[in-house]
Amino acid sequence: MKFLRTSCLLILLVSVLHAQNTTNFAAIGHVDRFHSSLDSLVDSAAEIQVLCGGFEWAEGPVWIPEEGNQYGGYVLFSDIPHNAIIKWQEGVGASTYMKPAGYTGVADYGAEPGSNGLALDAAGHLILCEHGDRRISMLTPNGGKMTLADRWDGKRFNSPNDLAIHHNGDIFFTDPIYGLPKREKDESRELEFCGVYRLEPNGKVTLQSRAVSRPNGIAFSPDQKTLYVANSDGQDPVWRAFPVKDDGNLGAPRAFFDASKQTHIRRGGGDGMKVDIHGNIFATGPGGVLVISPQGQLLGRIVTGERIANVGFGNDGSVLYLTSDMYLCRIQTKTMGLGFGGK
């Protein structure tokens, strides 16, 4: 059975690699519709296209707008085990954008040394969550990296995972243990918990929460008064909503979505997520990308047949890119992601 699956993946991969410079992309998976409201977000005829493949574990897709590019820009995403950031551009295909991307040491650093979540700040700088170097960094205009934060209370972070940037410049990020070579048992670990942090433009780092056992994906609501945080712990598969107080800090969270209480999906934790202009959350979770209303109702699910680590809107804001295990995929939506269309 394993041989058959491997053979099928190789056939698909050959097709993908052959087609990545064209518009003849392979289609996989399907969309589950659990509520009629999904029809206003994803067309029933929408296909999931595989754009490129051959990666070990793809993560953190972000759209980079580019003036003069006939397609408007390109996608960057992390291949964590290979310690690289990959660039995919329509009509060109995939290429290595940066390597090393998350670990610059000379010794081996476990199975997941690379960058993870990626985002653009208001000035267009690429902001990275780095596993191996255990920091939040910024790629400066001349190509060099600058450390924005690598510790709290004098102790090094575990392995920054994902981030969300407030319009005031604050960077909120999660810090589970997945990038540490031995995870929670790693001898180099300095913090006994996994936290949610706030990094202010002046460099001040404050711990906002240690209540989530394995904080992972993170995203703001359209009005930025709520910060959603996914828990990748299957024993507590709850997405939490933190109120953002007037002083910029987080208040006590409430349970926003609990996968263990759903009838359409199995129990399981969450990974990366993004929010559209209407407040719908596209959250990776059990079986694919869960589409959740602002009220916490499960509307549908985007399924590739492989695990999906993260998502990101791109192009004019209506295309959702999916990092799905060894693939980069996309699906056309009928909505737009936050930050596009002036919203």
The 8 nearest C-alpha neighbors of each residue, nearest first, counted from 0:
[[1, 3, 2, 4, 5, 6, 7, 8],
 [0, 2, 4, 3, 5, 6, 7, 8],
 [3, 1, 5, 0, 4, 6, 7, 8],
 [2, 4, 0, 6, 1, 5, 7, 8],
 [5, 3, 1, 7, 6, 2, 8, 0],
 [4, 6, 8, 2, 7, 3, 1, 9],
 [7, 5, 9, 3, 8, 4, 2, 10],
 [6, 8, 10, 4, 9, 5, 3, 11],
 [9, 7, 11, 5, 10, 6, 12, 4],
 [10, 8, 12, 6, 11, 7, 13, 5],
 [9, 11, 7, 13, 8, 12, 6, 14],
 [12, 10, 14, 8, 9, 13, 15, 7],
 [13, 11, 15, 9, 14, 10, 8, 16],
 [12, 14, 16, 10, 15, 11, 17, 9],
 [13, 15, 11, 17, 12, 16, 18, 10],
 [16, 14, 12, 18, 17, 13, 51, 19],
 [15, 17, 13, 19, 18, 14, 12, 51],
 [18, 16, 14, 15, 19, 13, 20, 12],
 [19, 17, 15, 21, 16, 20, 23, 24],
 [18, 20, 92, 16, 21, 50, 15, 17],
 [21, 19, 90, 91, 92, 18, 89, 22],
 [22, 20, 18, 19, 23, 90, 24, 89],
 [21, 23, 24, 20, 18, 19, 90, 89],
 [24, 22, 21, 18, 25, 19, 20, 15],
 [23, 25, 22, 18, 48, 49, 50, 26],
 [24, 26, 49, 48, 15, 23, 27, 14],
 [27, 25, 48, 47, 49, 46, 24, 28],
 [28, 26, 47, 303, 48, 25, 29, 49],
 [29, 27, 303, 302, 304, 47, 26, 30],
 [28, 30, 302, 301, 303, 31, 27, 47],
 [29, 31, 301, 300, 302, 32, 28, 299],
 [32, 30, 300, 299, 301, 33, 29, 302],
 [31, 33, 299, 34, 30, 298, 37, 300],
 [32, 34, 299, 298, 31, 35, 297, 263],
 [35, 33, 298, 36, 32, 37, 299, 297],
 [34, 36, 37, 38, 33, 32, 298, 39],
 [37, 35, 38, 34, 39, 298, 40, 33],
 [36, 38, 40, 35, 39, 298, 34, 41],
 [39, 37, 36, 40, 41, 35, 42, 43],
 [38, 40, 37, 36, 41, 333, 42, 334],
 [41, 39, 333, 37, 334, 38, 332, 42],
 [42, 40, 332, 333, 38, 37, 39, 43],
 [43, 41, 45, 44, 38, 40, 332, 333],
 [42, 44, 45, 41, 38, 30, 32, 46],
 [43, 45, 42, 46, 41, 30, 29, 331],
 [46, 44, 42, 43, 331, 330, 41, 47],
 [47, 45, 330, 48, 26, 44, 29, 331],
 [46, 48, 330, 26, 329, 27, 28, 328],
 [47, 49, 26, 328, 329, 25, 24, 46],
 [48, 50, 328, 25, 51, 24, 26, 327],
 [49, 51, 328, 327, 19, 48, 24, 15],
 [52, 50, 327, 15, 326, 49, 19, 16],
 [53, 51, 326, 325, 54, 12, 327, 15],
 [52, 54, 325, 55, 326, 12, 51, 16],
 [55, 53, 325, 52, 56, 57, 78, 326],
 [54, 56, 325, 80, 78, 57, 324, 53],
 [57, 55, 324, 78, 325, 54, 79, 80],
 [56, 58, 78, 322, 77, 324, 325, 54],
 [59, 57, 77, 322, 308, 309, 76, 115],
 [58, 60, 116, 76, 117, 115, 309, 77],
 [61, 59, 76, 311, 75, 310, 58, 74],
 [60, 62, 75, 311, 74, 118, 117, 76],
 [61, 63, 74, 313, 73, 64, 75, 312],
 [62, 64, 73, 72, 74, 65, 61, 75],
 [65, 63, 72, 71, 62, 73, 66, 314],
 [66, 64, 72, 71, 68, 67, 63, 73],
 [65, 67, 68, 71, 64, 72, 69, 70],
 [66, 68, 69, 65, 71, 70, 72, 64],
 [67, 69, 71, 70, 66, 65, 72, 64],
 [70, 68, 71, 67, 72, 66, 65, 89],
 [71, 69, 68, 72, 89, 314, 73, 88],
 [72, 70, 68, 69, 65, 64, 314, 66],
 [71, 73, 64, 65, 63, 70, 68, 314],
 [72, 74, 88, 63, 62, 87, 64, 75],
 [75, 73, 62, 87, 61, 86, 63, 88],
 [74, 76, 86, 61, 85, 60, 87, 62],
 [77, 75, 60, 59, 85, 84, 58, 61],
 [76, 78, 84, 58, 57, 79, 115, 59],
 [77, 79, 57, 83, 56, 81, 80, 84],
 [78, 80, 113, 82, 111, 81, 77, 114],
 [81, 79, 111, 82, 110, 78, 112, 113],
 [80, 82, 83, 79, 78, 113, 55, 112],
 [113, 83, 81, 79, 100, 99, 80, 112],
 [84, 82, 98, 100, 78, 81, 99, 97],
 [83, 85, 77, 97, 96, 76, 78, 100],
 [84, 86, 95, 96, 76, 75, 94, 77],
 [85, 87, 75, 94, 96, 93, 74, 95],
 [88, 86, 93, 74, 92, 73, 75, 94],
 [89, 87, 73, 92, 91, 90, 74, 86],
 [88, 90, 91, 92, 70, 87, 20, 73],
 [89, 91, 20, 21, 92, 88, 19, 22],
 [92, 90, 20, 88, 89, 93, 87, 19],
 [93, 91, 20, 19, 87, 88, 90, 89],
 [92, 94, 87, 86, 85, 88, 51, 91],
 [95, 93, 86, 85, 96, 87, 92, 91],
 [94, 96, 85, 97, 86, 84, 83, 93],
 [95, 97, 85, 86, 84, 94, 98, 83],
 [98, 96, 84, 83, 100, 95, 99, 85],
 [99, 97, 83, 100, 82, 84, 96, 95],
 [98, 100, 82, 83, 97, 101, 102, 103],
 [99, 101, 98, 83, 82, 114, 113, 97],
 [102, 100, 113, 114, 129, 131, 130, 82],
 [103, 101, 131, 132, 112, 113, 104, 99],
 [102, 104, 99, 101, 105, 132, 131, 100],
 [105, 103, 106, 102, 107, 132, 108, 131],
 [104, 106, 103, 107, 108, 102, 131, 99],
 [107, 105, 104, 108, 103, 109, 102, 131],
 [106, 108, 109, 105, 104, 112, 110, 180],
 [109, 107, 112, 180, 106, 131, 110, 111],
 [108, 110, 180, 111, 107, 112, 179, 181],
 [109, 111, 80, 112, 180, 108, 178, 79],
 [112, 110, 80, 178, 79, 109, 113, 130],
 [113, 111, 131, 130, 102, 82, 108, 101],
 [82, 114, 112, 101, 79, 100, 130, 102],
 [113, 115, 101, 129, 100, 128, 130, 79],
 [114, 116, 128, 59, 160, 77, 58, 129],
 [117, 115, 59, 161, 128, 160, 127, 162],
 [118, 116, 127, 59, 126, 61, 128, 115],
 [119, 117, 126, 125, 61, 120, 127, 116],
 [120, 118, 125, 123, 124, 126, 121, 117],
 [119, 121, 123, 122, 124, 118, 125, 164],
 [122, 120, 123, 119, 168, 124, 166, 164],
 [121, 123, 120, 124, 119, 125, 168, 140],
 [122, 124, 120, 119, 121, 125, 63, 64],
 [125, 123, 119, 120, 122, 138, 126, 139],
 [124, 126, 119, 138, 137, 118, 123, 127],
 [127, 125, 137, 118, 117, 136, 119, 124],
 [128, 126, 117, 136, 135, 129, 116, 137],
 [127, 129, 135, 159, 116, 115, 114, 160],
 [130, 128, 114, 101, 134, 133, 132, 131],
 [131, 129, 158, 178, 133, 112, 113, 101],
 [130, 132, 102, 112, 133, 101, 129, 113],
 [131, 133, 102, 134, 130, 129, 101, 103],
 [134, 132, 158, 130, 131, 129, 156, 149],
 [133, 135, 149, 129, 132, 148, 136, 159],
 [134, 136, 128, 148, 147, 127, 129, 146],
 [137, 135, 146, 147, 127, 145, 126, 134],
 [138, 136, 126, 145, 144, 125, 139, 127],
 [139, 137, 144, 125, 143, 142, 124, 145],
 [138, 140, 143, 142, 141, 144, 137, 124],
 [141, 139, 142, 138, 124, 143, 144, 125],
 [142, 140, 139, 143, 138, 144, 124, 145],
 [143, 141, 139, 140, 138, 144, 137, 145],
 [142, 144, 139, 141, 138, 145, 140, 137],
 [145, 143, 138, 137, 139, 136, 142, 146],
 [144, 146, 137, 136, 147, 138, 143, 139],
 [147, 145, 136, 148, 135, 137, 144, 134],
 [146, 148, 136, 135, 145, 202, 137, 149],
 [149, 147, 135, 134, 146, 150, 136, 202],
 [148, 150, 134, 155, 133, 156, 135, 147],
 [151, 149, 155, 154, 156, 153, 148, 152],
 [150, 152, 153, 154, 204, 155, 156, 205],
 [151, 153, 154, 150, 155, 204, 205, 206],
 [152, 154, 151, 150, 155, 149, 189, 156],
 [155, 153, 150, 151, 152, 189, 156, 190],
 [156, 154, 150, 149, 189, 151, 157, 153],
 [155, 157, 150, 133, 158, 149, 154, 174],
 [156, 158, 176, 174, 175, 133, 188, 155],
 [157, 159, 130, 133, 178, 174, 176, 156],
 [160, 158, 174, 128, 173, 129, 130, 133],
 [159, 161, 173, 128, 174, 115, 116, 158],
 [162, 160, 116, 172, 173, 216, 128, 215],
 [163, 161, 172, 171, 217, 116, 173, 170],
 [162, 164, 171, 218, 170, 217, 172, 165],
 [163, 165, 170, 169, 171, 168, 166, 162],
 [164, 166, 169, 167, 168, 170, 163, 223],
 [165, 167, 168, 164, 169, 121, 223, 120],
 [168, 166, 165, 169, 164, 200, 199, 170],
 [167, 169, 166, 165, 200, 164, 170, 199],
 [170, 168, 199, 165, 198, 167, 164, 200],
 [171, 169, 164, 198, 197, 163, 165, 168],
 [170, 172, 197, 163, 196, 162, 198, 164],
 [173, 171, 162, 196, 161, 195, 170, 163],
 [172, 174, 195, 160, 214, 161, 215, 159],
 [173, 175, 159, 194, 158, 193, 160, 157],
 [176, 174, 193, 213, 177, 214, 158, 157],
 [177, 175, 182, 157, 179, 178, 158, 183],
 [178, 176, 182, 179, 175, 158, 111, 180],
 [179, 177, 130, 158, 111, 176, 112, 180],
 [178, 180, 182, 181, 177, 176, 185, 158],
 [181, 179, 109, 182, 108, 178, 185, 110],
 [182, 180, 185, 184, 179, 183, 109, 186],
 [181, 183, 179, 176, 185, 184, 177, 180],
 [182, 184, 185, 176, 181, 188, 179, 177],
 [185, 183, 181, 182, 186, 188, 179, 187],
 [184, 186, 181, 182, 187, 188, 183, 180],
 [185, 187, 188, 184, 181, 189, 183, 182],
 [188, 186, 185, 189, 179, 184, 157, 155],
 [187, 189, 186, 185, 190, 157, 183, 191],
 [188, 190, 154, 155, 187, 191, 156, 157],
 [191, 189, 192, 188, 154, 157, 156, 155],
 [190, 192, 189, 193, 188, 183, 157, 194],
 [193, 191, 190, 194, 209, 212, 175, 157],
 [194, 192, 175, 174, 209, 213, 212, 214],
 [193, 195, 209, 174, 208, 173, 192, 196],
 [194, 196, 173, 208, 207, 172, 206, 174],
 [197, 195, 206, 207, 172, 171, 205, 194],
 [196, 198, 171, 205, 204, 170, 199, 207],
 [197, 199, 204, 170, 169, 203, 171, 202],
 [198, 200, 169, 203, 201, 202, 197, 170],
 [201, 199, 202, 168, 169, 198, 203, 170],
 [202, 200, 199, 203, 198, 204, 169, 147],
 [203, 201, 200, 199, 198, 204, 147, 148],
 [202, 204, 199, 201, 198, 205, 200, 197],
 [205, 203, 198, 197, 151, 202, 199, 196],
 [206, 204, 197, 196, 207, 203, 198, 151],
 [205, 207, 196, 208, 195, 197, 194, 204],
 [208, 206, 196, 195, 249, 205, 197, 248],
 [209, 207, 195, 210, 194, 206, 196, 211],
 [208, 210, 194, 211, 193, 195, 192, 207],
 [209, 211, 208, 212, 194, 193, 195, 214],
 [212, 210, 214, 209, 213, 230, 208, 194],
 [211, 213, 214, 193, 210, 232, 230, 209],
 [212, 214, 230, 175, 231, 232, 211, 193],
 [215, 213, 230, 211, 173, 229, 175, 212],
 [214, 216, 229, 270, 173, 230, 231, 213],
 [217, 215, 271, 270, 229, 272, 161, 228],
 [216, 218, 228, 227, 162, 163, 161, 229],
 [219, 217, 227, 163, 226, 273, 272, 274],
 [220, 218, 226, 223, 225, 227, 221, 163],
 [219, 221, 223, 225, 222, 278, 226, 224],
 [222, 220, 223, 278, 276, 219, 337, 277],
 [221, 223, 224, 220, 225, 219, 278, 276],
 [224, 222, 220, 219, 225, 221, 226, 165],
 [223, 225, 243, 222, 242, 220, 226, 244],
 [226, 224, 242, 220, 223, 241, 243, 219],
 [227, 225, 219, 241, 240, 218, 220, 242],
 [226, 228, 240, 218, 217, 239, 219, 241],
 [229, 227, 217, 239, 238, 216, 214, 240],
 [230, 228, 238, 216, 269, 215, 214, 270],
 [229, 231, 214, 213, 232, 269, 268, 215],
 [230, 232, 268, 269, 213, 270, 215, 233],
 [233, 231, 268, 234, 235, 230, 213, 236],
 [234, 232, 268, 267, 236, 235, 231, 266],
 [233, 235, 232, 236, 267, 268, 266, 231],
 [234, 236, 233, 232, 237, 230, 268, 231],
 [237, 235, 268, 233, 267, 258, 232, 230],
 [236, 238, 257, 235, 256, 230, 239, 258],
 [239, 237, 229, 256, 255, 228, 230, 254],
 [240, 238, 254, 255, 228, 253, 227, 252],
 [239, 241, 227, 252, 253, 226, 255, 225],
 [240, 242, 252, 226, 225, 250, 249, 251],
 [243, 241, 225, 250, 249, 224, 244, 226],
 [242, 244, 249, 224, 225, 248, 247, 250],
 [245, 243, 247, 246, 248, 249, 242, 250],
 [244, 246, 247, 243, 248, 224, 249, 242],
 [245, 247, 244, 248, 243, 249, 250, 242],
 [248, 246, 244, 245, 243, 249, 169, 197],
 [247, 249, 244, 246, 243, 250, 207, 245],
 [250, 248, 243, 242, 244, 241, 207, 247],
 [249, 251, 242, 241, 243, 252, 244, 248],
 [250, 252, 241, 249, 253, 242, 208, 240],
 [253, 251, 241, 240, 239, 250, 254, 242],
 [252, 254, 240, 239, 255, 241, 251, 242],
 [253, 255, 239, 256, 238, 240, 237, 252],
 [256, 254, 239, 238, 240, 295, 253, 257],
 [255, 257, 238, 295, 237, 254, 258, 239],
 [256, 258, 237, 259, 260, 236, 238, 255],
 [259, 257, 266, 260, 261, 236, 267, 237],
 [258, 260, 266, 257, 261, 236, 265, 267],
 [261, 259, 258, 257, 262, 266, 256, 264],
 [262, 260, 258, 259, 263, 264, 257, 265],
 [261, 263, 264, 260, 265, 259, 258, 266],
 [264, 262, 261, 265, 33, 297, 299, 258],
 [265, 263, 262, 261, 285, 266, 258, 286],
 [264, 266, 285, 267, 263, 259, 258, 261],
 [265, 267, 259, 258, 264, 285, 236, 233],
 [268, 266, 233, 285, 236, 258, 265, 284],
 [269, 267, 231, 236, 233, 232, 230, 284],
 [270, 268, 284, 231, 229, 230, 283, 267],
 [269, 271, 216, 283, 215, 308, 231, 229],
 [272, 270, 216, 309, 283, 308, 282, 310],
 [273, 271, 282, 281, 216, 310, 283, 309],
 [272, 274, 281, 280, 218, 311, 282, 310],
 [275, 273, 280, 279, 278, 281, 336, 337],
 [276, 274, 336, 337, 278, 277, 279, 335],
 [275, 277, 337, 278, 336, 335, 221, 342],
 [278, 276, 275, 279, 221, 293, 274, 334],
 [277, 279, 293, 275, 276, 274, 221, 220],
 [280, 278, 292, 293, 275, 274, 291, 277],
 [279, 281, 274, 291, 282, 290, 273, 278],
 [282, 280, 290, 273, 272, 289, 274, 288],
 [283, 281, 272, 289, 288, 280, 271, 284],
 [282, 284, 288, 270, 271, 287, 269, 289],
 [283, 285, 269, 287, 288, 268, 289, 282],
 [286, 284, 267, 287, 265, 264, 266, 268],
 [287, 285, 284, 302, 306, 288, 264, 304],
 [286, 288, 302, 301, 284, 283, 307, 285],
 [289, 287, 283, 301, 300, 282, 284, 281],
 [288, 290, 300, 282, 281, 283, 299, 291],
 [289, 291, 281, 299, 298, 300, 280, 297],
 [290, 292, 297, 280, 296, 298, 279, 295],
 [291, 293, 279, 296, 294, 295, 280, 297],
 [294, 292, 279, 278, 295, 291, 280, 296],
 [295, 293, 292, 296, 291, 255, 279, 256],
 [294, 296, 292, 256, 293, 291, 255, 297],
 [297, 295, 292, 291, 294, 298, 293, 256],
 [296, 298, 291, 299, 290, 295, 292, 289],
 [299, 297, 34, 33, 290, 37, 291, 296],
 [300, 298, 32, 33, 290, 31, 297, 289],
 [299, 301, 289, 31, 288, 290, 30, 302],
 [302, 300, 30, 288, 287, 31, 29, 289],
 [301, 303, 287, 28, 29, 304, 30, 300],
 [304, 302, 28, 305, 27, 29, 287, 301],
 [303, 305, 302, 28, 306, 286, 27, 287],
 [306, 304, 303, 323, 324, 307, 302, 287],
 [305, 307, 323, 324, 287, 308, 286, 304],
 [306, 308, 323, 287, 322, 309, 324, 283],
 [309, 307, 58, 322, 270, 271, 323, 283],
 [308, 310, 271, 322, 58, 59, 307, 321],
 [309, 311, 321, 320, 272, 60, 322, 271],
 [310, 312, 320, 60, 61, 319, 273, 313],
 [313, 311, 319, 316, 336, 318, 320, 317],
 [312, 314, 316, 62, 318, 315, 319, 311],
 [313, 315, 316, 318, 71, 317, 72, 62],
 [316, 314, 317, 313, 339, 318, 340, 335],
 [315, 317, 335, 313, 339, 336, 314, 312],
 [316, 318, 335, 332, 334, 315, 331, 333],
 [319, 317, 331, 313, 312, 316, 332, 330],
 [318, 320, 312, 330, 329, 311, 331, 313],
 [319, 321, 329, 311, 310, 328, 312, 318],
 [322, 320, 310, 328, 329, 323, 327, 309],
 [323, 321, 327, 57, 58, 309, 307, 308],
 [322, 324, 307, 326, 306, 321, 305, 325],
 [323, 325, 56, 57, 306, 326, 307, 305],
 [326, 324, 54, 55, 52, 53, 56, 323],
 [327, 325, 52, 323, 324, 51, 322, 328],
 [326, 328, 322, 51, 50, 321, 323, 49],
 [329, 327, 49, 321, 48, 50, 320, 326],
 [330, 328, 320, 48, 319, 321, 47, 318],
 [329, 331, 47, 319, 318, 46, 332, 48],
 [330, 332, 318, 317, 45, 319, 329, 333],
 [333, 331, 41, 317, 334, 318, 40, 330],
 [334, 332, 40, 41, 317, 39, 42, 335],
 [333, 335, 40, 332, 317, 275, 336, 276],
 [336, 334, 317, 316, 275, 276, 337, 339],
 [335, 337, 275, 316, 312, 276, 339, 274],
 [338, 336, 276, 275, 339, 342, 274, 335],
 [337, 339, 342, 336, 341, 340, 316, 276],
 [340, 338, 316, 341, 337, 342, 336, 335],
 [339, 341, 342, 338, 316, 315, 335, 337],
 [340, 342, 339, 338, 337, 276, 316, 336],
 [341, 338, 340, 339, 337, 276, 221, 336]]
